[in-house]
Amino acid sequence: MDWFDEKLKALENERNFKLRVFRRIIDEKGNPIPRNPAKLKAEKAKFLKSKKLALIGRPSEQKKRSYSGGLPLLPSEIAWPMVDETPFVFVCQIDLSEISIEDKFKWMPDKGTIFFFVAPSTCDETAPELFRVIHSFDSTDHQHPLPVGGAPPYPRFDFTFESDFTYDLEFSASALQHDDQVEFDNWAYEVNAAIKSHTKWQLDGWPCDLQSNKDMPRICEMRYRNLTDDDRGVLKSQNFSNSLADWVFIGRVHRTGLDSPWAHYHCGYFWVRKSDAKRGDFSKVMFFTQSD
């Protein structure tokens, strides 16, 4: 082995050593780090404190008025939303009569149906013309016909809503030993109702997104007020901070089961102000898309 190969080998060994230290497999002296059941138990207890109650929509064997895919029960006096003369894609409708409005969900309208639509191809989720959320106090038993030029509807999934807890998957356990960290991560995903494969819709709770759920209310409020990062004074104000608590997560639609209308995007997230939703005003809903 010549000098160059020896140097590469040494660098690779050093890299592997630092990686094992970083992953808490060994300490900085090279000694194996033993598992710590007490610390793992304590981190699990802290994680469970992040719980938020949500309404989880799961597939129903019975026909419901809350469902994704298919065609909406949209009253005839409400026009099917369009973008550039192209019909939006119907995503989901929630009939509020099928939801148990407990104290936690009293920000919802008392009655009616909420309809969710997205544009056929959503590449810039900041553009408000690429999604629509409509609330109607009126109801109908007739499916709204698909407008000319509309994409064929996706397979229909009827929902039954159940209360369940979701947890903050951005929670970072404090420097657990490697095997403890693996066990913690697997356990955290398993207990979280939001990520189970049979979840077809979710209302409220942690959004279980792929990147930064804690930033979503902040971005919602900025868009709502037409603010930018240059508006530092407003963004740091107490009034702005207090407004973040008014934002609530009202739906996550998955590419799975809908054959996503958003190209390579994985999920879409809808947010609304509680104060607006209580009045049945969904005209200023915010929508995010995220990739794998």
Number of C-alpha atoms within 10 A of each C-alpha: 7 6 8 9 10 11 12 11 13 12 12 12 12 12 12 12 18 16 13 17 19 14 16 20 20 19 17 14 8 12 10 14 16 14 15 12 12 8 16 19 13 12 19 15 11 12 19 17 10 14 16 16 17 25 25 26 26 20 20 14 10 8 12 15 20 25 26 28 19 18 22 26 19 24 17 13 7 10 10 19 20 20 13 8 10 15 20 26 26 27 25 26 25 23 20 18 13 15 18 13 15 10 7 11 17 13 19 19 20 14 17 15 24 20 22 21 21 26 22 21 13 21 15 12 18 14 12 15 15 19 25 24 22 18 22 16 14 11 15 13 10 12 13 16 13 18 14 9 10 16 15 12 16 18 12 16 23 21 26 22 22 14 16 16 20 26 25 22 20 15 13 12 17 11 14 22 22 19 16 19 20 12 13 19 15 10 12 17 17 12 14 19 23 28 17 13 9 12 18 27 24 28 23 21 23 25 28 21 22 13 13 11 16 13 10 22 22 18 16 23 22 18 15 14 10 9 14 12 9 8 11 10 9 15 17 10 10 9 10 16 15 9 13 18 13 15 22 23 24 23 24 23 22 19 16 11 14 17 12 20 20 21 13 14 16 19 19 21 21 22 23 25 25 22 14 18 21 15 13 21 18 20 14 17 22 28 24 19 21 15 14 8
